[in-house]
């Protein structure tokens, strides 16, 4: 486990983060998985759906926040039906009925070795946050580079550094979370109804 805090889906994506990404729209997309759909395989799920249904692929990001400090964006693919409506045919990890989706047509350029990119954005300028972002970027590059390039020792070292970076940030997470924010712990409750 990387941290005792869970990441959570943000109710609102901070405008500063959207500006950094050059994105304007957040759309709510209904989740309607097919029987064959597997989580973490959105690309294959959409491809299979489009073999027997009209429509096209729409790339974008789904988001989660850790400690109210770091916004994590995972590339995701949904179906755009011929009437323009979007539908997510992959199961939601959190069993959500809809996802917040940030369409981004540039994602196909970032896909390497059939692996979907992941990005992290700082929600607070701080040396420790930057340290974590640098580490996540390094891990992200490795993820996109394909299998077989990292020894188990290197992987262990990465995970150790990552766990350390997250634990260093726990105090800062408490400091930046006001009582009316979603709690830093990831419970999805407001802080005033959760952690002291
Ligand atoms: Zn809490």
Boltz pocket constraint, residues with backbone or C-beta under 6 A from the ligand:
constraints:
  - pocket:
      binder: B
      contacts: [[A, 183], [A, 184], [A, 185], [A, 186], [A, 187], [A, 190], [A, 191], [A, 194], [A, 195]]
      max_distance: 6.0
